[in-house]
Amino acid sequence: MSEGSGSESGGSGGAGGTVVAGRFETSDDEVASRLRLAVGRLNRRIRIDGSESLPPLQLSTLVTVEQHGPLRLSELARREGVTAPTMSRVLSALDDQGMVRRAADPGDARGVLISISADGLDRLREVRSQRTALVARRLDRLDAAQRAALEAALPAIEALIVADED
């Protein structure tokens, strides 16, 4: 089924739910589908409304280097799920913009470690601030009960992003 099909519109009814004690309950699959769709659409909306000049992979790479750096190109490529040549192009673009620094790896003279520069940190702060403001404007559209429900759900949503321990 496609992402934009009407059957995943996020309505309160659907084939995956049942009525229990006069209340409609959804199946785990339906909850997972609705959550996936809502999170994906909200993320896309934030990216579109934010109109950042930084492509998603460059932005993601900056965040990864900020959180885990300094890193070698191969480790950065692995963490981002791309090939080394792709990461090399991304790093070249970030380097051209002054957002990363390259330094010799003290443990391996042939290697280079990538770290985030002051300009890269400034850009991340700018993007985060802009995206937070976009989400805040969307939150302003919700009534008090919707905001309370969303706030109550945050710990569960945050638990979903914790890496699996297997």
SEKEDO-398631 format. One record per residue (C-alpha): y, x negated, z. Coordinates in pm, whole numbers, padded with zeros to 5 digits, always signed. Each point is the difference from the previous one (the first is absolute). Example, Ala and Ser with C-alpha at 12.3 -4.5 7.8 and 13.67 -1.06 7.14 Angstrom:
SEKEDO-398631
-00450-01230+00780+00344-00137-00066
//
This chain:
SEKEDO-398631
+00000+00000+00000+00343-00139-00086+00267-00091+00252+00230+00276-00116-00251+00284-00024+00086+00325+00167-00315+00005+00210+00136-00288+00208+00339+00155+00053-00021-00028+00377-00005+00372+00062-00162+00150+00307-00301+00141-00180-00276-00150-00204-00370-00020-00059-00043-00274+00261+00105+00212+00298-00145+00272+00218+00141+00263+00233-00089-00070+00364+00124+00229+00280+00252+00156-00238+00139-00341-00102-00048-00183-00329-00157-00343+00053-00029-00262-00270-00289-00233-00066+00034-00374+00049-00006-00045-00378+00288+00243-00047+00203-00164+00278-00067-00342-00155+00102+00125-00343+00319+00166+00121+00097-00304+00208-00067-00239-00289+00206+00212-00234+00289+00049+00245+00019-00368+00097-00023-00111-00363+00269+00240-00116+00232-00087+00290-00046-00371-00070+00073+00052-00372+00305+00213+00083+00136-00271+00231-00053-00267-00267+00165+00214-00269+00292+00112+00216+00048-00355+00130+00042-00136-00353-00061-00355+00119+00036-00280-00246-00308-00169+00144-00334+00102-00158-00269+00124+00242-00222-00310-00021+00293-00232+00065+00102+00211+00299-00356+00012+00132-00032-00376-00044+00319-00061+00198-00130+00218+00283-00335-00182+00001+00169-00340+00011+00230+00121+00277-00291+00129+00208-00261-00271-00068+00183-00295-00152+00021-00273-00084-00288+00056-00240-00158-00174-00295+00019+00178-00335-00376+00067+00000+00011+00163+00345+00302+00207-00098-00177+00116-00318-00307+00096+00204+00205+00195+00253+00186+00184-00278-00315+00065-00202+00121-00171-00317-00104-00305-00199+00152-00343+00060+00183+00004-00339+00156+00338+00087+00109-00128+00340+00140-00313-00163+00225+00219-00220+00107+00209+00300+00086-00311+00200+00194-00147-00292+00213+00315-00016+00055-00003+00378+00078-00372-00010+00253+00053-00282+00175+00256+00223-00004-00238+00298-00220+00228+00212-00284-00246+00069-00028-00368+00075-00274-00236-00110-00100-00296+00216-00279-00256-00015-00306+00096+00203-00027-00265+00273-00377+00057+00010-00047-00049-00377+00238-00210-00207-00097+00194-00314+00082+00336+00157+00324+00191+00039+00089+00241+00278+00218+00301-00073+00240+00131+00264+00276+00257-00005+00360-00119-00028+00307+00135+00177+00089+00188-00322-00350+00150-00007+00035+00115+00361+00340+00151-00080-00146+00187-00297-00287+00137+00212+00247+00119+00266+00206+00169-00271-00301+00175-00156-00136+00108+00339+00338+00136+00107+00040+00191-00327-00352+00145+00018+00041+00098+00365+00323+00183-00089-00181+00183-00282-00275+00114+00237+00258+00100+00263+00174+00224-00256-00333+00165-00079-00071+00047+00371+00335+00178+00031-00142+00273-00227-00273+00086+00252+00038+00253+00277-00056-00101+00365-00365+00112+00003-00082-00196-00316+00170-00312+00137-00189+00033+00330-00331+00043-00186+00071-00306-00213+00097-00206+00303-00318+00108+00180-00208-00100-00305+00149-00350-00030-00251-00175+00232-00289+00143-00204+00164-00095-00331+00073-00350+00130-00366-00033+00109-00104+00061-00362+00168-00320-00115-00174-00229+00248-00240-00230-00185-00367+00084+00028-00183-00227+00242-00332-00025-00187
//
